[in-house]
């Protein structure tokens, strides 16, 4: 009897282990069992557009080349936005059509936003619903928001520019970044200036817990926060925080001139827009690259457009110089297509994603290669030749 009883016990243990493994590997079964025992119906899964292919609603047969309405390009103003304004035309159209319409027959509209989180919401909505079809975002912003933007499924298409001094940290009564320990540090939590602030702290050997964070309503509020004494140090735009620190006898502690490959602004487009209007995307890339060439040759006129949209950036010509538009050669190196770049798109996106996960600011991660679509850029590069 003893051997038989031992075999039965072993069988029951194996059966229990197998049932437990099945439930653990398929949590939906555990949920169903729980709801049956408690007498409550299982919740229905929420469906969203991100559950289906982005091009499912594209026209049958020949795909329309461009949308019948203006293509809406959203951005938070910075130096490289001068090229976008030249390409799409100033908001409101008071200064006439932009380069995209006159040279590439693409009706486009530049839509400025003061806050990056508002731009994120507009990208989620899409151009057909009062939002935007494409947006200029820094790679660190895209890395943090990639999961929350799942339904829009944005794809990176083009490097618009890098910050070479646009973001800066200024302080009063602080002589170096190492002295920020215990100080009130004002930062807008949804802007790329926060990413630069974290980089600066890491270089100074400080942790995020060793400063007292003061949450700002926008990056453009940083200068006012320093002037009003709400913070001992702030991260914001150099043209805004530098005069604020000077007014109170403070100084500039660091800027992205010290890290010119850290903050890169890219053009991303909703995947549905990419699937429906591939030719519009190619025209947009051509026009933006052409506009960048014009700005590089003489930034005066485009800088004037930028100054009207974003006076908080300070001298618009200096703003363009501190975040100039990128060329086709810059793009090919940044995306690893030809040439070399100190930091590539994939490296920047991956490191930013890992940082946000480490800090608990992102609920998941997206692979860098799944966040970009280089087809339009390759097409434009091949058409232009070497």
Secondary structure as UniProt FT lines:
FT   HELIX           2..25
FT   HELIX           27..38
FT   HELIX           49..51
FT   TURN            54..57
FT   STRAND          71..75
FT   TURN            79..80
FT   HELIX           81..88
FT   TURN            91..92
FT   TURN            94..95
FT   HELIX           99..104
FT   STRAND          108..112
FT   HELIX           116..125
FT   HELIX           127..129
FT   STRAND          134..138
FT   HELIX           139..145
FT   TURN            146..152
FT   STRAND          155..162
FT   STRAND          167..171
FT   HELIX           177..180
FT   TURN            181..182
FT   STRAND          184..187
FT   TURN            189..190
FT   HELIX           192..203
FT   TURN            204..205
FT   HELIX           208..210
FT   STRAND          212..215
FT   HELIX           219..221
FT   HELIX           222..227
FT   TURN            228..229
FT   STRAND          233..237
FT   HELIX           238..247
FT   TURN            248..249
FT   STRAND          251..255
FT   TURN            256..257
FT   TURN            260..262
FT   STRAND          264..269
FT   HELIX           271..276
FT   HELIX           278..297
FT   HELIX           300..309
FT   HELIX           311..313
FT   HELIX           316..322
FT   HELIX           328..334
FT   TURN            335..336
FT   HELIX           345..358
FT   TURN            359..360
FT   HELIX           368..370
FT   HELIX           375..384
//
